[in-house]
Amino acid sequence: MADGKPSPKHIILTSHPGKRVKKAGTVNWAAPSSQERGPIIGTVTEPADRNVIGSHAGSYGVYRALAVAAGDLAPAWKPDLTNTEPAEPIGPFPQWSEPGRIVSLDPWGHMVAQVFSADLKAGRDIRPTIAVTKAHINMPELKDAIRAGRLTPDGTILNANGDIRVTKAAIDPVWYLPGLAERFGITEQALRRALFEQTGGMYPELVTRSDLKIFLPPVGGVSIYIMGDPAALADSKRQVACRVHDECNGSDVFGSDICTCRPYLAHGIEVCVATAQVGGAGVIVYNRKEGRALGEVTKFLVYNARKRQPGGDSARAYFERTECVAGVQDMRFQELMPDALHWLGIRHIDKLVSMSNMKHEQIVSQGITVGERMSIPDELIPPDAHVEMEAKKAAGYFTEAPVAADLAAVKGRDLKE
Ligand SMILES: [Zn+2]
């Protein structure tokens, strides 16, 4: 150790655990009940119980390691789950056990304290991978919608001060590797090898422990915001509105005008509120996939490359510039996105607030029917975002609006402006 003291215990390799570690409880993915499925156990303190690769909390698992290394957190600490159960019930729904429906999250993840209470009492370290709570949210755009008469406060779903009552959920990723491989049309072996190599060999069990089928990847999860009664989402007789939104910190939080993310998100929430007000429910599925899952560093590099190219930022070269820097145009893999919709029990979306063909295609191909598709109203597009919008429309994104005839003529702002 750095301070010169000897390490308190020797290190146990999980890649080749040998006789010290007996085989953990099997996970029967997509089994019809929680008991037949069995708990997902990612504990790092009781190796005999582990039945996954990786550890809990997605990318935040690295901060937990820092807290332990800094001496702020006892390595053997276990959470006290008293009163943490969901503030609103979600499921169980038939989709949870339909083969191949859900492969990237644990549908029982929010019910751990209830359905595996006996295991918890027996001292097993089982952690929730989903939490469901309630909140009020408030955005200036929604107040604008009230002022403009597009929304009317009802005192229940939408208050006069612009507060919206929501049920919200946070989901950590839980990947069932055989299911993931099937969804991408590749072999499980190829998937495991790429995950092992591209994380710099971070998880040797990916290639040594084929008996472990579950991976808790160090990536961001999903936030769900539900307006109206969550039960309406699974009720075919009630209206469902949905926006599937991929994180864009620059626009969503800071209001950057180079893209349409925040205005589109606000528009999605507006449609969700209106749908909830007629007895249905609306849901925002917010995926932590910054900059098309290329990350914000790549995204900002692309902005510079776009704005410094000869002739300036134009809709014609929008996708090309991304590919020059990242090697691909997009890494979001909408293939996994519908899992959150299946978790909520959704079979039909009446209003899909999205122009993305990739999202629409995946939702429909995975058995969820879509009624109306809604593009962002033109008046909500910020000045510098026309480059992105026209490039997307020309590439075939869904829109009711006309597509610009000359993409080279759609120009963005210069870096110096
Ligand atoms: Zn954006």
Boltz pocket constraint, residues with backbone or C-beta under 6 A from the ligand:
constraints:
  - pocket:
      binder: B
      contacts: [[A, 248], [A, 251], [A, 252], [A, 259], [A, 260], [A, 261], [A, 262]]
      max_distance: 6.0
